[in-house]
Amino acid sequence: MTKTFTRNDMIRYFYSEMLPHESEDFARMLKTSFQLREEFESLKTTLIHLDKSMVEPPQRVTDQILDFSEHFDRTGEPAV
């Protein structure tokens, strides 16, 4: 019986989050399944673009959030 792989499996493979035997099975399937390889390549392109688009907020935004958070205690209630 042929194992099917989900998009979540493909993402786990891309980020090297699979167990070794899962990764070996997936790599084997990539070699033999044109449909899986095509879908994986498309998803890989998307993941690469997403990773590149991650940016850090400007320091002033981070400072404003930290300043605002000083007005609350650990429970989220306004500090007295």
C-alpha positions as a Markdown table, in Angstrom:
| # | Residue | x | y | z |
|---|---|---|---|---|
| 1 | Met | 0.0 | 0.0 | 0.0 |
| 2 | Thr | 1.3 | 3.5 | -0.9 |
| 3 | Lys | 1.5 | 6.0 | 1.9 |
| 4 | Thr | -0.2 | 9.3 | 1.2 |
| 5 | Phe | 1.4 | 12.6 | 2.4 |
| 6 | Thr | -0.5 | 15.7 | 3.5 |
| 7 | Arg | 0.5 | 19.3 | 3.1 |
| 8 | Asn | 1.5 | 19.3 | 6.7 |
| 9 | Asp | 3.9 | 16.4 | 6.0 |
| 10 | Met | 5.4 | 18.4 | 3.1 |
| 11 | Ile | 5.9 | 21.4 | 5.4 |
| 12 | Arg | 7.5 | 19.1 | 8.1 |
| 13 | Tyr | 9.8 | 17.7 | 5.4 |
| 14 | Phe | 10.8 | 21.2 | 4.2 |
| 15 | Tyr | 11.7 | 22.3 | 7.7 |
| 16 | Ser | 13.4 | 19.0 | 8.6 |
| 17 | Glu | 10.8 | 18.2 | 11.3 |
| 18 | Met | 10.2 | 14.6 | 10.3 |
| 19 | Leu | 11.6 | 11.6 | 12.1 |
| 20 | Pro | 14.4 | 10.0 | 10.0 |
| 21 | His | 12.2 | 7.1 | 8.8 |
| 22 | Glu | 9.4 | 9.5 | 7.8 |
| 23 | Ser | 11.9 | 11.7 | 5.9 |
| 24 | Glu | 13.3 | 8.7 | 4.1 |
| 25 | Asp | 9.8 | 7.5 | 3.1 |
| 26 | Phe | 8.9 | 11.0 | 1.8 |
| 27 | Ala | 12.2 | 11.4 | -0.1 |
| 28 | Arg | 11.5 | 8.0 | -1.7 |
| 29 | Met | 8.0 | 9.1 | -2.7 |
| 30 | Leu | 9.3 | 12.4 | -4.2 |
| 31 | Lys | 11.5 | 10.4 | -6.5 |
| 32 | Thr | 8.7 | 8.2 | -7.8 |
| 33 | Ser | 5.6 | 10.4 | -7.7 |
| 34 | Phe | 5.4 | 13.3 | -10.3 |
| 35 | Gln | 2.3 | 14.6 | -8.6 |
| 36 | Leu | 3.8 | 14.7 | -5.2 |
| 37 | Arg | 7.0 | 16.3 | -6.5 |
| 38 | Glu | 5.0 | 18.9 | -8.4 |
| 39 | Glu | 2.9 | 19.8 | -5.3 |
| 40 | Phe | 6.0 | 19.9 | -3.1 |
| 41 | Glu | 7.9 | 22.2 | -5.4 |
| 42 | Ser | 5.0 | 24.6 | -5.5 |
| 43 | Leu | 4.6 | 24.5 | -1.7 |
| 44 | Lys | 8.4 | 24.9 | -1.3 |
| 45 | Thr | 8.3 | 28.1 | -3.5 |
| 46 | Thr | 5.6 | 29.5 | -1.3 |
| 47 | Leu | 7.4 | 28.7 | 1.9 |
| 48 | Ile | 10.6 | 30.3 | 0.7 |
| 49 | His | 8.7 | 33.5 | -0.2 |
| 50 | Leu | 7.0 | 33.5 | 3.2 |
| 51 | Asp | 10.3 | 33.0 | 5.0 |
| 52 | Lys | 11.8 | 35.9 | 3.0 |
| 53 | Ser | 8.9 | 38.2 | 3.8 |
| 54 | Met | 9.3 | 37.9 | 7.6 |
| 55 | Val | 10.6 | 41.2 | 8.8 |
| 56 | Glu | 11.1 | 42.7 | 12.3 |
| 57 | Pro | 9.0 | 45.6 | 13.3 |
| 58 | Pro | 10.7 | 49.0 | 13.7 |
| 59 | Gln | 12.3 | 49.5 | 17.1 |
| 60 | Arg | 9.8 | 52.3 | 18.0 |
| 61 | Val | 6.9 | 49.9 | 17.6 |
| 62 | Thr | 8.6 | 47.4 | 19.9 |
| 63 | Asp | 9.3 | 50.2 | 22.4 |
| 64 | Gln | 5.6 | 51.4 | 22.3 |
| 65 | Ile | 4.4 | 47.8 | 23.0 |
| 66 | Leu | 6.8 | 47.4 | 25.9 |
| 67 | Asp | 5.9 | 50.9 | 27.3 |
| 68 | Phe | 2.2 | 50.0 | 27.1 |
| 69 | Ser | 2.7 | 46.6 | 28.7 |
| 70 | Glu | 4.4 | 48.2 | 31.8 |
| 71 | His | 0.9 | 49.5 | 32.7 |
| 72 | Phe | -0.4 | 45.9 | 33.3 |
| 73 | Asp | 0.5 | 43.2 | 35.8 |
| 74 | Arg | 1.1 | 39.6 | 34.9 |
| 75 | Thr | -2.6 | 38.7 | 34.9 |
| 76 | Gly | -3.4 | 41.4 | 32.3 |
| 77 | Glu | -5.1 | 43.7 | 34.8 |
| 78 | Pro | -4.1 | 47.4 | 35.0 |
| 79 | Ala | -1.2 | 47.9 | 37.4 |
| 80 | Val | -2.1 | 49.8 | 40.5 |
